[in-house]
Amino acid sequence: MHFGSANALAENNTSLNSYFLQLDAKPFENIALTLKAGLTDAHQGFDPVTEWDIPENPLHHHDFEGYSEINEYSDLDYNIYELGLNLTYLISDDLSLVAEATYNKFQDYQPYVYGDTTGNWFYGKLGVRYIF
């Protein structure tokens, strides 16, 4: 959002879609499994500035040349993929051991905005859960 600036002349279009799937299973009485998958697809960009109805000020802060190319450097376009597996071993109704592994991949299709943020990471968790 831009308030009171020449950027108000450009339309900003945003599209963000997230999809998640989770499967839960209890193959044995004391073991529970959860499989998670997710996809985020995001796009954002400005339409080209085609009109100019703001007068230039004496310091030349508002000139058409500088703002006419906003659509060429302000787009965002990325996908995030996520896969996760959770294993719970139930010792009793109140006590369990938990192991979780998650893999994420971030794909940046417009790396010139903030630098190339494409990458992936993996992390795991081990824990004890006690319900009181």
Secondary structure, 3 states (H helix, E strand, C coil): CCCCCHHHHCCEEEEEEEEEEEEEEEEECCEEEEEEEEEEEEEEEECCCCCCCCCCCCCCCCCHHHHCCHHHHCCEEEEEEEEEEEEEEECCCCEEEEEEEEEEEEEECCCCCCCCCCEEEEEEEEEEEECC
